[in-house]
Amino acid sequence: MPRPLFLAFLLASALSAAAAEPPVLIGSRLQLFVDAHLLAAQRGTQLRLHPPQPREVALALDAPWEGPMSGYVTMLADDGLFRMYYRGGGETTEEVVCMATSRDGVKWERPNLGLVEFKKSKANNILLRGQRKAYWEAHNFTPFKDANPATPPESRYKAMGLGRYTNSVSGDREKAIVGLVSPDGVHWKLLRSEPIITKGSFDSQNTVFWDTTRREYVAYVRDGRTTPDGRRVRSVLRATSKDFVNWTDPVWLDFGDSLLEQFYVNNIAPYPREPSLYLGFPMRFVPERKTVGADARKVDGVSDAVLISSRDGLRFDRTFMEAFLRPGLSPQNWGNAHGNNTPAWGMLATGTNELSLYWTENYGATPLIRRGTVRVDGFASVNAGFAGGEFATKPLTFTGGKLVLNYSTSAIGSVRVELQDAAGKPLDGFRLDDCVEIFGDETARAVAWQGNPSLASLAGKPVHLRVVMKDADLFSFRFAD
């Protein structure tokens, strides 16, 4: 059998198998290619990771109340103002919670809050000082703006911090998660005297948010875990709550058959443009590497960051085992692994087509908060090279009357789309030859077919997408009105 016919046969066979599955109900939700969730068959295409492009240093943590151990950054968008929360101090000064602000995500300033005294002055951007080793500490304060419509104004902002409590069985003082609330993100108080989560080690940045899709609070916290081969690794537990006070017993995240790696922080949150999809950017810790470079410089391990994703918040996909964020050329980023190359929790929309991510560099000296950018939805793509390729989706049901792509091609590249019925048969009016060739670089391009047929007649019916590409990337798609 000639090779093209053989490949077409394989594609048709895969579609036939996919047709036996119930259709994936995507409605008008945005679909990112951060995993193979929708892919039924591929020929000459592959999923490709797109790391952020490093930009300027957003903030150097060089104030007297900050210092070499500053870190654990949270980014928050708040009604036209961007906030950056982070830990200051930790080596020669007491740990504190600080806040910087920005209007554009590029230029940041430290507001003079006048709240906490440091060396006999309140002229600083310190929000809180913890009661270290007493009740709670400022080591890993992580806030969020609560989108729960039932939340009263006085607790519109919430946070988790590292606390301590007396174990009623052993009598020991042990670590726990405490809750904090605020009406404005600046003035904070403890939610209650008791902790809200007690299972876990909690000794890095723990994350929490209101899930608008599932209508519950979700927390991800750190604990130690034993792997099937007997290794002890840092990993992630998940708990949920309806009221932020009473939480389910935390359970381990499911990473499938992938290697369990050391995740120092998790940085998991709903993707702002499609909250049903969770994205995480864990800092990956490699403690066994104790020297680096030609001079075998001694270090305490090395670190980078990876991309993980989930459709349900519990089972996480590890399609991309390679680094999303590398340490880079600076020797200072190789070593001091407990803080370097640590992504901030949260991303900011800093342009129509741009998302900004932030991470810590130069930890152990003067920590730097670096900004990096990705195009919207541009964390990964289906990619085809010069030789071209194609892929087909599982059967889908959608709502809407048009198909919108976020794509990029070269000057000689192209993207074309065919719609097929549940059995993989091309639909009249939506065949590949009917599709108007797409080339360029756009984040919201509607696909057109000759005669401009409307997709509305196909809404609610199972269809496959067949996408034929050359020297191109497809980052996401959605059906829209």
Helices and strands as residue ranges (DSSP letters): H 3-19, E 24-27, E 31-32, E 39-43, E 45-49, E 53-60, E 71-78, E 81-88, E 96-102, E 126-129, E 136-145, G 153-155, E 157-166, E 173-182, E 189-190, E 207-211, E 216-226, E 232-241, E 251-252, E 263-265, E 268-271, E 274-280, E 283-286, E 291-292, E 297-298, E 302-305, E 308-310, E 316-317, G 331-333, E 342-343, E 348-351, E 354-361, E 368-375, E 380-384, E 389-393, E 396-398, E 402-420, G 432-434, E 441-446, G 455-458, E 464-480
